[in-house]
Amino acid sequence: MSIRNFSISKYILILVLLLMDVYVYFALRRSINKSKFSKVYKYLYFFSVFLAYIGFYFLYTNFTEKPLVSFFIPNLFIGFFFSFFVFKLFFIVFILFEDILRILELFFATLRNLFSKKANNIIAPGRRKFIRQSGLIVAGIPFTSMIYGVVKGRYDFKISDIQLVFKNLPRSFNGFKIVQISDIHTGSFDSLEEINKGIDLINDQNADVILFTGDLVNNDSRETIPFIDVFKRLRSKHGVYSVLGNHDYGDYKEWNSVEDKKKNMDRMFEYQKQMNFQLLNNENITLSKNGESIAIIGVENWGKPPFPQRGDLDKALKGVEDIPFKILMSHDPTHFSKKVVSHKTHFDITLAGHTHGMQFGIEIPGFKWSPIKYIYPKWAGLYEEAKQYLYVNRGFGYIGFPGRAGIRPEITVIELNHIS
């Protein structure tokens, strides 16, 4: 996108936001005009709009300047902007419905007046008020949830325990424990203390191996610097292995030259080494116990355009074709459906991330939903296709919206078991 087009898009977005605020304000005024607290409500609304636009400023600055670090206060404002925006979207659905009824009422009343002196309302004013009040209640639910997600939810790490059984798993690896993390996005973090708690939680799982499935940063590898010593504390019996995600290539930042972008990539490799992450770039590693082996294969990012398609399964498999049990690390779950399942080689389990569960949704026992499911059918949790498993991690960090509403940051613990 050119600078001119981006500038035009910015002004269009600001105009849309202003129109939304005006529309919502007049709808609220109809609801509270006769209340003795009407002035309080009006001032509260204008104050909320003011806070939201501060958040929009910080969000726009982050988008354009691509800062290497984040801070708590700007993140709070950005989170409020997103929360208030979603509140308005939900409320507008209800007041649009009310206004459509109002227009229909006016239309039919006009027709009746042509033929009769009596004209009745389609919907009583009290019922219209009920629609607006219902809209406020419904819109308040995601708003409250998102505010909680900003203040508390983004560091409320969840352990997901998964038990899988395989006939072809070598007996020596019975009970083998994998800890998967994904989508760290170091440039979004504003608390070393909270991340250290997450690292402690990972280490408490006593993993045989830790696998990181990409997106270490948002835009620039230098975002990693404040967290190198933090992630260096990760411990497992067989080490930490990683792959690259779409954000790790520096594609979302304008560089002064091709050479600068290459230096950024070189730094990415170096920082992963400093953290003791062994990066598998279309490569593999063999883990052996008692003369038996399993293979861990890592591919570069492969996603649906515009995401890069650098993953090369054939190259990554070289040397481990005959290993009976294979674990694949591939950042984008699209790769599993488009390439992995149909590949001539059987992958027992593929580990992915990328979706974050959109950081917004509902997860209760027996039911999970997020808007991201309409883009990625396999968006969170365990899936099986053609006798091959896929696990999509919900992400350790966050990006854009600095919070987690209903979709907690995830540490996945997968125990492999042999079955005869």
PyMOL commands that set and color helices and strands:
alter all, ss='L'
color gray80, all
select helices_A, chain A and resi 3-32+38-65+72-115+125-151+153-155+171-173+186-188+192-203+221-231+246-249+258-274+313-317+334-340+356-359+371-374
alter helices_A, ss='H'
color red, helices_A
select strands_A, chain A and resi 158-166+176-181+209-212+240-242+277-279+283-289+292-298+326-329+349-352+362-364+367-369+381-385+388-392+410-418
alter strands_A, ss='S'
color yellow, strands_A
deselect
rebuild
show_as cartoon
